[in-house]
Every structure is written in C-alpha cells, then in structure tokens.
Amino acid sequence: MNGNGSTTDVSKAGADTAGADTAGADKAGTTRINATRHLRARLRRELPRDVFIHRPHRFLYWIPMMALIATATAVLATVDLPPFAAIMISLALGGVYGSLFFFGHEVGHGSIVKSRILQDLVLYSSLGIYCTSPHLWRIWHNQVHHAYTNHEVSDPDTWGTLDSYRAFPAARIGFKLSPGSGNWASVLYLFTWFTVHAQHVLWSKSRRAPGFGRLSRRRAAIDSLLWASFWLLLGTSLGPYRALLCVIIPMLVANAIIMSYISTNHMMSPMVEGDDVLDSSMSVTSWRIVDAIHFHFSHHVEHHLFPSMGSDQSPHIRRLLERIAGHRYLAPAHWRALLMLYRTPRVYVEPRVLYDPVRDTRVSTDRVATALQRKGSSLPGKGQSAARLHTGHCKTNAVVSARTATSILGKPDV
C-alpha cells in the first residue's frame, strides 16, 4: 500500500521492463535481504493478537484421524469387500494419511502443542507411511528449508542448477522423474517423490548442504528402517491383494496429495540470495472444504511468514497479503499451478530462468508468475513454446522486483 492507503500495483516484472537500468540492483538488493523480516513486522502490526495464540485443543484432531486409519486398515485386512468398495476405501485411507501429514507438519512447528513427546507421537504417526524420520524432518524442513528457502546450494528441496545437473549423476536420473521433463517416468513423480526425496536428503543432500550438522544419520536411518520393516511385514502377512489395499495404494495416494502442494510451493519461483518470501514461495487456492481437510497447507507463503502460527489463522494473513502485496503475492488455483508445473522445466540456468537441459528450452519465472496471475492467459506449452517465455532480461526483472519490495514493505522498522 502507498502512504495514502491505496493498493500499489506490484506485479512481477515482464518483458516490458527491458529498458530499466540495472544500476540500482545493489541498493534494491539490500531491501530484499531482509524483505521477509520487514513484511512480517508490518503484518504483525495489522493482525489481531489472538491469531498468535496457541490452541492446544486442536491436538484432538489427531484422534479421529488415527481412528479412521486403524478402522479402514482393519476392514481392508479382514473383510471380503467387493473390489470397487475396497479400492474406494483404500483411496480414502490414502487421503487420511495425507491429511495426517499436514497436521503433523503443523504440530512439528510447535503451533499446537509445545510438548516434545506429543509432537513426536504425531510426527512418527504422520511420517511413517513415507518411511521418514521425525528427527530428519525437523532438521531438513524446520531448520534448513525454512532458513534457506530456494537458495541455490543450501535448500535441499530445489532441483538445483545446470552445474549441479551436470556434476551429479543422481540429479540427471532424478530429472527424468521431475514434472516438466517430458519423460514418461514423470508420471510417477507425484505418487512417489516425497518418500524417495526423503531418503535422498538423508543419504546425499544432507552431506553437501549446510545446516545438517546436528543430524544423526544413524538415528534417522533406524527410524526409516523400522517403518520400512513394519510395512514389509504387514504386507507379507496380508498377502499381495490386501497389501495392495492396505499399504501400497495408500502410500501412493498420500504421496500424490502432499506432493501436489509441495511441488507448487517453490519450484516455479526464482532462486534467491536473501530472504524474500514473496519471491521464493507461492501459495495456491483450493476449495474451502479441501483447505479445512488439508489444514490450509495451500497457504504456503503465509506459513513461511509465521511457521509457528496455527494453520486455521492463515486466511487472515492471506487477506492482508492480497491487500498489501498485490500481484507479488501469488495464489493461483491449485489445478492451474499443477498444470504449469508440468509445462515448465525444473533446472535453474539462472536465478530467474528455468531450463530443460534435454530439450534446450527455458522459461522465465517472471513470465510464469504473470501467466498464473492472469486467469485467461496461456500457460507454457499451450499456444506458446517454453522458449518464447524467456524474457532475456532476468537482471532487469530482479531490479524491478526489488524496487517493488520497497513499496510493499514500507519504511523498514528501526
């Protein structure tokens, strides 16, 4: 907003900014380094105090979810149901596991209860279907990802740069699974990637990225091994058909649900050097009932601003961001974000340019943002090639984006 209270147009820069000078990049960049801190301070001034109050009674949501999981698993394991009914229950079971993950994510940030024992109870139950250790998750997600969101080397959740693609064989193999690669294997991505990526972080990325000094790889490996052994023993005892219903389908569905959000959170945003959540993150818009079931995980920019705030308060933040940040705040329809994900490449050749090293196409993240902002605009791959979307003026766009950050944030707190 301007000083007179009117909304400032702060849409991300497009090709028309080519004539802007780049001399102000360093000066504007100073604003961007602490942009999130200043934005958070401004939001705090306008939010009612009660949105920051912990609501421990929300911990009780864990009980019905666990009851549903236990009941559905018992029915599928013991009752001879018609195949269609069994598959429907199995799909629903996977949906409950997905919701449980979102709940565990919130509990793990300390937004509901402070008790470490209760947090561990929820985290073990919510991460078990993915064979992921709560110990790893706390360090990987809470400490590293949140501190280094979309940083080139430090964030373990990015697909990396062209240099890392060329340097690491695992990156080239993983690229084939990535959405937007055009490879048939990318069909498997949503259904498997959280489980696969968790192990990749444990055994590879945590050795290279900063922030993992406190990770006990042995402890995390034991957690994963115990969960994998549990599912294997359960599946073996049930037999192939019931193992499919009780274990495999729910695992695939749970992965697909959570990755449909996680993949849109940051993968189409620019890489950043400082801390600018409006640049490095994106929210999506879902139906209200879906938001409630998924604990408002769609409000991801909001979460990065206030990680320890209860997710039920996220809509308050969204309304303020829409007014204060204008077009710099991205929250496209969830389905549009997923379509865009599969129509754009994943490797960064420049901080604001996504690149497909196999097909040699590139897309500016600024143009991606513009396409997502405008409901009637074409998506990459529909009416225009990905290569056409590259502006060729990434440094200029960064300068303009930095300048708009100043108008959004107002005068920094002293």
C-alpha positions as a printed Julia matrix, in Angstrom:
414×3 Matrix{Float64}:
   0.0     0.0     0.0
   1.01    3.61   -0.58
   1.18    6.1     2.25
  -2.39    7.18    1.48
  -3.65    3.62    1.89
  -4.25    2.83   -1.78
  -3.16   -0.53   -3.13
   0.11   -0.49   -5.03
   0.37   -2.41   -8.3
   3.36   -4.65   -7.65
   3.09   -7.3   -10.34
   6.29   -9.1   -11.18
   8.25   -7.55  -13.98
   7.81   -8.82  -17.53
   9.5    -8.16  -20.84
   8.41   -4.51  -20.91
  10.99   -3.7   -18.23
  13.86   -4.27  -20.64
  14.69   -0.59  -20.72
  15.03   -0.25  -16.95
  18.55    0.39  -15.76
  20.32   -2.19  -13.63
  22.41    0.25  -11.66
  20.04    0.13   -8.7
  20.34   -3.65   -8.23
  22.74   -3.49   -5.28
  20.77   -0.78   -3.49
  17.47   -2.57   -4.02
  19.05   -5.87   -3.13
  19.74   -4.57    0.36
  15.98   -4.29    0.83
  15.46   -7.83   -0.43
  17.94   -9.41    2.0
  15.63   -8.77    4.94
  12.39   -8.37    2.99
  10.62  -11.18    4.83
  11.52   -9.77    8.22
  10.15   -6.34    7.32
   7.0    -7.79    5.77
   6.44   -9.98    8.83
   6.77   -6.95   11.1
   4.25   -5.0     9.06
   1.75   -7.85    9.12
   2.14   -8.22   12.88
   1.17   -4.59   13.32
  -2.08   -5.15   11.46
  -3.04   -8.59   12.78
  -5.15   -9.1    15.9
  -3.1   -10.55   18.74
  -5.31  -13.59   19.19
  -4.18  -15.09   15.86
  -0.83  -15.88   17.51
  -2.36  -17.68   20.48
  -1.71  -21.44   20.63
  -4.83  -23.62   20.62
  -3.83  -26.94   22.23
  -7.36  -28.32   21.86
  -6.63  -28.7    18.13
  -4.34  -31.59   19.07
  -7.54  -33.64   19.4
  -7.84  -33.74   15.6
  -5.17  -36.44   15.72
  -7.53  -38.9    17.45
 -10.25  -39.21   14.75
  -7.62  -39.39   12.01
  -5.83  -42.24   13.73
  -9.17  -43.95   14.39
 -10.08  -43.7    10.7
  -6.72  -45.13    9.66
  -6.98  -48.03   12.11
 -10.59  -48.8    11.16
 -10.05  -48.61    7.41
  -6.91  -50.76    7.62
  -8.68  -53.36    9.77
 -11.66  -53.54    7.4
  -9.44  -53.88    4.33
  -7.32  -56.5     6.06
 -10.13  -58.71    7.32
 -13.36  -58.12    5.38
 -14.06  -59.57    1.94
 -15.39  -56.49    0.17
 -16.35  -56.05   -3.49
 -13.25  -54.82   -5.36
 -14.74  -51.41   -6.13
 -15.66  -50.78   -2.48
 -12.25  -51.99   -1.31
 -10.43  -49.68   -3.73
 -12.57  -46.7    -2.68
 -11.76  -47.32    0.99
  -8.1   -47.74    0.12
  -8.07  -44.42   -1.74
  -9.82  -42.74    1.19
  -7.25  -44.25    3.54
  -4.5   -42.63    1.49
  -6.4   -39.33    1.77
  -6.46  -39.57    5.55
  -2.71  -40.26    5.59
  -2.28  -37.08    3.51
  -4.32  -35.03    5.98
  -2.36  -36.55    8.85
   0.88  -35.38    7.23
  -0.4   -31.79    7.03
  -1.45  -31.99   10.67
   1.93  -33.43   11.65
   3.69  -30.66    9.73
   1.82  -28.1    11.8
   2.42  -29.89   15.09
   6.11  -30.26   14.26
   6.43  -26.48   14.07
   5.13  -26.2    17.62
   1.99  -24.33   16.61
  -0.4   -26.57   18.57
   1.47  -28.14   21.5
   4.91  -27.49   22.96
   5.36  -30.96   24.46
   8.16  -32.75   22.61
   6.63  -36.11   23.49
   3.26  -35.21   21.95
   4.96  -33.73   18.91
   6.98  -36.93   18.42
   3.83  -39.04   18.78
   2.15  -37.15   15.97
   5.27  -36.93   13.78
   6.0   -40.65   13.95
   2.41  -41.47   13.0
   2.22  -38.84   10.25
   5.59  -39.59    8.61
   5.5   -43.38    8.95
   3.65  -44.03    5.69
   6.58  -42.31    3.91
   9.24  -44.19    5.95
  10.63  -40.81    7.04
  12.25  -40.0    10.37
  10.86  -37.16   12.53
  14.45  -36.4    13.54
  15.41  -35.89    9.89
  12.23  -33.91    9.19
  12.8   -31.41   11.99
  16.3   -30.59   10.72
  15.61  -30.87    6.99
  12.35  -28.92    6.94
  12.17  -26.75   10.06
  15.81  -25.72   10.29
  17.28  -25.93    6.78
  14.45  -25.45    4.29
  12.85  -22.59    6.21
  16.19  -20.86    6.72
  17.4   -21.25    3.12
  14.23  -21.35    1.02
  15.17  -21.55   -2.67
  18.82  -20.81   -2.04
  20.96  -22.28   -4.8
  23.06  -24.68   -2.71
  21.53  -24.59    0.74
  17.89  -25.56    0.16
  17.67  -29.36   -0.12
  14.28  -29.13   -1.84
  15.31  -27.47   -5.11
  16.2   -29.32   -8.31
  19.42  -27.33   -8.41
  21.29  -25.55  -11.16
  22.59  -26.63  -14.55
  26.02  -27.03  -12.95
  24.69  -29.47  -10.35
  22.74  -31.31  -13.06
  25.97  -31.84  -14.96
  28.05  -32.66  -11.87
  25.83  -35.27  -10.18
  24.57  -38.41  -11.98
  21.74  -38.7    -9.42
  20.48  -35.27  -10.48
  20.29  -36.39  -14.12
  18.41  -39.55  -13.14
  16.06  -37.61  -10.89
  15.38  -35.08  -13.64
  13.66  -37.79  -15.68
  11.11  -38.12  -12.86
  10.63  -34.39  -12.49
   7.4   -32.72  -13.61
   8.0   -30.79  -16.81
  10.78  -33.1   -18.03
   8.51  -34.61  -20.7
   9.78  -38.06  -19.77
   7.2   -40.82  -19.27
   8.74  -41.51  -15.84
   7.46  -38.12  -14.61
   4.05  -39.78  -14.29
   5.45  -41.49  -11.19
   6.66  -38.27   -9.6
   3.65  -37.2    -7.52
   2.98  -40.75   -6.35
   6.49  -41.5    -5.08
   8.62  -38.42   -4.69
   8.25  -37.49   -1.04
   9.33  -40.98    0.04
  12.19  -41.02   -2.48
  13.31  -37.46   -1.78
  13.39  -38.0     1.99
  15.96  -40.75    1.51
  17.88  -38.62   -0.98
  18.09  -35.85    1.61
  19.17  -38.3     4.3
  21.92  -40.02    2.35
  23.09  -37.39   -0.12
  21.9   -33.8     0.19
  22.45  -33.62    3.93
  26.15  -34.33    3.31
  26.54  -31.31    0.99
  24.07  -28.68    2.2
  24.73  -26.52    5.27
  22.58  -26.76    8.38
  22.66  -30.54    8.86
  25.41  -30.56   11.48
  23.03  -31.8    14.19
  21.64  -34.62   12.06
  22.23  -38.12   13.43
  22.15  -40.1    10.22
  22.16  -43.34   12.19
  19.09  -42.32   14.19
  17.21  -41.21   11.08
  18.21  -44.38    9.22
  16.96  -46.57   12.08
  13.61  -44.75   12.04
  13.27  -45.29    8.3
  14.36  -48.92    8.52
  11.85  -49.66   11.29
   8.98  -48.17    9.33
  10.01  -49.94    6.11
  10.25  -53.22    8.03
   6.82  -52.66    9.55
   5.16  -52.1     6.18
   7.02  -55.04    4.65
   5.98  -57.38    7.46
   2.39  -56.14    7.32
   2.24  -56.58    3.56
   3.79  -60.03    3.71
   1.35  -61.2     6.36
  -1.66  -59.85    4.45
  -0.78  -61.26    1.04
  -0.45  -59.4    -2.28
  -4.08  -58.28   -2.74
  -4.65  -56.98    0.78
  -1.13  -55.5     0.89
  -2.06  -53.53   -2.22
  -5.17  -52.18   -0.48
  -3.72  -51.56    2.98
  -0.19  -50.38    2.14
   0.69  -49.69   -1.48
  -2.33  -47.71   -2.7
  -2.5   -45.56    0.47
   1.25  -44.84    0.16
   0.89  -43.75   -3.45
  -2.19  -41.61   -2.77
  -0.66  -39.97    0.31
   2.49  -39.09   -1.65
   0.42  -37.66   -4.51
  -1.69  -35.47   -2.22
   1.16  -33.88   -0.33
   3.45  -33.54   -3.37
   0.67  -31.75   -5.29
   1.17  -28.93   -2.78
   4.89  -29.21   -2.03
   5.81  -29.13   -5.73
   3.95  -25.87   -6.34
   5.28  -24.12   -3.21
   8.7   -23.14   -4.59
   9.62  -24.99   -7.79
   8.34  -22.25  -10.13
   9.77  -19.41   -8.05
  13.17  -17.79   -8.58
  16.26  -18.75   -6.67
  17.12  -16.07   -4.13
  20.18  -14.93   -2.22
  18.46  -13.0     0.55
  15.18  -13.62    2.3
  12.21  -12.54    0.2
   9.27  -14.88    0.77
   7.18  -13.22   -1.96
   9.88  -14.13   -4.45
  10.86  -17.58   -3.18
   7.42  -19.01   -2.35
   3.94  -19.35   -3.74
   0.56  -20.25   -2.27
  -2.33  -21.88   -4.12
  -6.09  -21.52   -3.87
  -8.2   -24.58   -3.06
 -11.83  -25.18   -2.19
 -12.67  -24.27    1.4
 -13.57  -27.83    2.35
 -10.25  -29.07    0.92
  -8.41  -26.34    2.81
 -10.04  -27.46    6.05
  -9.23  -31.14    5.45
  -5.64  -30.31    4.48
  -5.06  -27.87    7.33
  -4.64  -24.87    5.0
  -1.41  -26.2     3.53
  -2.34  -24.23    0.41
  -1.44  -21.05    2.36
   2.28  -21.58    2.0
   3.61  -18.03    1.8
   1.6   -17.41    4.94
   3.23  -20.41    6.6
   6.75  -19.23    5.76
   5.96  -15.85    7.27
   4.63  -17.34   10.52
   5.69  -21.02   10.8
   4.5   -21.41   14.39
   1.07  -19.9    13.8
  -1.92  -22.25   13.73
  -2.9   -23.07   10.16
  -6.51  -22.12   10.87
  -5.34  -18.49   11.12
  -3.7   -18.48    7.67
  -6.72  -16.93    5.88
  -6.2   -13.77    7.97
  -2.67  -13.49    6.57
  -3.87  -14.13    3.01
  -6.38  -11.28    3.12
  -3.71   -8.88    4.33
  -1.16  -10.06    1.74
  -3.66   -9.6    -1.08
  -4.14   -6.0     0.03
  -0.55   -5.15    0.91
   1.49   -7.12   -1.64
  -0.81   -7.02   -4.65
   0.39   -9.11   -7.59
   3.67  -10.04   -5.92
   1.64  -12.4    -3.75
   0.85  -15.48   -5.84
  -2.06  -17.79   -5.0
  -3.35  -19.29   -8.28
  -5.9   -22.06   -8.43
  -4.29  -25.32   -7.34
  -5.1   -27.06  -10.64
  -3.56  -24.21  -12.67
  -0.39  -24.38  -10.6
  -0.13  -28.13  -11.21
  -0.65  -27.69  -14.95
   2.04  -25.03  -15.0
   4.36  -27.33  -13.05
   4.12  -29.99  -15.75
   4.59  -27.44  -18.55
   7.77  -25.84  -17.23
  11.28  -27.26  -16.64
  12.91  -27.65  -13.23
  16.65  -26.89  -13.52
  17.85  -23.32  -12.96
  20.21  -21.96  -15.59
  19.93  -18.5   -13.99
  18.26  -17.49  -10.73
  15.12  -16.42  -12.59
  15.24  -18.85  -15.51
  14.13  -22.49  -15.5
  15.84  -24.7   -18.05
  15.3   -28.09  -19.67
  18.8   -29.44  -20.46
  17.41  -32.24  -22.62
  15.13  -30.2   -24.88
  17.12  -26.96  -24.53
  14.12  -24.82  -23.59
  13.96  -22.15  -20.92
  11.26  -20.22  -19.09
  11.48  -17.01  -17.11
   9.96  -17.35  -13.63
   8.61  -13.81  -14.06
   6.58  -14.87  -17.08
   5.4   -17.96  -15.23
   4.15  -15.69  -12.44
   2.41  -13.44  -14.95
   0.66  -16.41  -16.57
  -0.51  -17.67  -13.17
  -1.79  -14.23  -12.18
  -3.98  -13.86  -15.25
  -6.72  -16.43  -15.45
  -7.2   -16.05  -19.18
  -3.56  -16.11  -20.19
  -1.93  -19.03  -21.94
   0.13  -21.47  -19.96
   3.53  -22.61  -21.23
   3.01  -25.38  -23.72
  -0.45  -24.08  -24.66
  -0.33  -21.68  -27.55
   3.31  -20.75  -27.0
   6.6   -22.54  -26.54
   8.51  -22.54  -23.32
  11.46  -20.94  -25.1
   9.28  -17.99  -26.1
   8.57  -17.24  -22.47
  12.19  -16.46  -21.67
  12.43  -12.69  -21.29
  16.18  -12.42  -21.58
  16.14   -9.63  -19.01
  16.4   -11.5   -15.74
  18.69   -8.98  -14.08
  16.31   -6.18  -15.01
  13.37   -8.13  -13.63
  15.23   -8.69  -10.38
  15.82   -4.95  -10.04
  12.18   -4.1   -10.63
  11.05   -6.83   -8.23
  13.42   -5.43   -5.64
  12.07   -1.95   -6.11
   8.5    -3.12   -5.65
   9.56   -4.79   -2.42
  10.29   -1.35   -1.0
   6.81   -0.09   -1.79
   5.23   -3.22   -0.31
   7.21   -3.22    2.9
   7.17    0.48    3.55
   9.86    2.03    5.68
  11.86   -0.7     7.46
  11.48   -0.97   11.21
  14.4     0.55   13.09
